[in-house]
Amino acid sequence: MKEFTAKLSKGFKREWKRFLQEEEGMGVVEVILIVVVLISLVALFKTQIQKLVTDILKKVTENAKKI
């Protein structure tokens, strides 16, 4: 299992380096814009997201007690 994990880790590192060196793809401006939009959405819907997560965790806890 350790050998598999080591090979997977090496492969991931190699592909990550290749991805970072690749000149094509998204630029810094695009990434920053995506991050800004995501942060804005989270800030805008903060209370709804909190309520949703709280409700889901309550249901999980209630169902876990039944097991």
C-alpha contacts under 8 A as a table, 3 or more apart, distances in Angstrom:
res1	aa1	res2	aa2	distance
1	M	4	F	5.15
1	M	5	T	6.24
2	K	5	T	5.05
2	K	6	A	6.03
3	E	6	A	5.03
3	E	7	K	6.11
4	F	7	K	5.17
4	F	8	L	6.05
5	T	8	L	5.03
5	T	9	S	5.99
6	A	9	S	5.04
6	A	10	K	6.15
7	K	10	K	5.13
7	K	11	G	6.07
8	L	11	G	5.11
8	L	12	F	6.06
9	S	12	F	5.11
9	S	13	K	6.13
10	K	13	K	5.12
10	K	14	R	6.13
11	G	14	R	5.13
11	G	15	E	6.15
12	F	15	E	5.16
12	F	16	W	5.93
13	K	16	W	5.03
13	K	17	K	6.17
14	R	17	K	5.27
14	R	18	R	6.27
15	E	18	R	4.98
15	E	19	F	6.04
16	W	19	F	5.02
16	W	20	L	6.22
17	K	20	L	5.13
17	K	21	Q	6.20
18	R	21	Q	5.16
18	R	22	E	6.10
19	F	22	E	5.21
22	E	25	G	7.50
26	M	30	E	6.08
26	M	31	V	6.87
27	G	30	E	5.44
27	G	31	V	6.52
28	V	31	V	5.19
28	V	32	I	6.13
29	V	32	I	5.13
29	V	33	L	6.13
30	E	33	L	5.11
30	E	34	I	6.24
31	V	34	I	5.14
31	V	35	V	6.23
32	I	35	V	5.10
32	I	36	V	6.12
33	L	36	V	5.08
33	L	37	V	6.18
34	I	37	V	5.17
34	I	38	L	6.19
35	V	38	L	5.11
35	V	39	I	6.11
36	V	39	I	5.18
36	V	40	S	6.06
37	V	40	S	5.06
37	V	41	L	6.17
38	L	41	L	5.14
38	L	42	V	6.23
39	I	42	V	5.12
39	I	43	A	6.12
40	S	43	A	5.09
40	S	44	L	5.99
41	L	44	L	5.02
41	L	45	F	6.06
42	V	45	F	5.30
42	V	46	K	5.43
42	V	49	I	7.77
43	A	46	K	5.13
45	F	48	Q	5.36
45	F	49	I	6.07
46	K	49	I	5.19
46	K	50	Q	6.13
47	T	50	Q	5.08
47	T	51	K	6.14
48	Q	51	K	5.14
48	Q	52	L	6.12
49	I	52	L	5.10
49	I	53	V	6.15
50	Q	53	V	5.23
50	Q	54	T	6.03
51	K	54	T	5.07
51	K	55	D	6.07
52	L	55	D	5.20
52	L	56	I	6.19
53	V	56	I	5.11
53	V	57	L	6.12
54	T	57	L	5.19
54	T	58	K	6.16
55	D	58	K	5.12
55	D	59	K	6.30
56	I	59	K	5.20
56	I	60	V	6.21
57	L	60	V	5.00
57	L	61	T	6.07
58	K	61	T	5.11
58	K	62	E	6.10
59	K	62	E	5.10
59	K	63	N	6.04
60	V	63	N	5.19
60	V	64	A	5.94
61	T	64	A	5.02
61	T	65	K	6.33
62	E	65	K	5.33
62	E	66	K	6.77
63	N	66	K	5.19
63	N	67	I	6.86
64	A	67	I	5.41
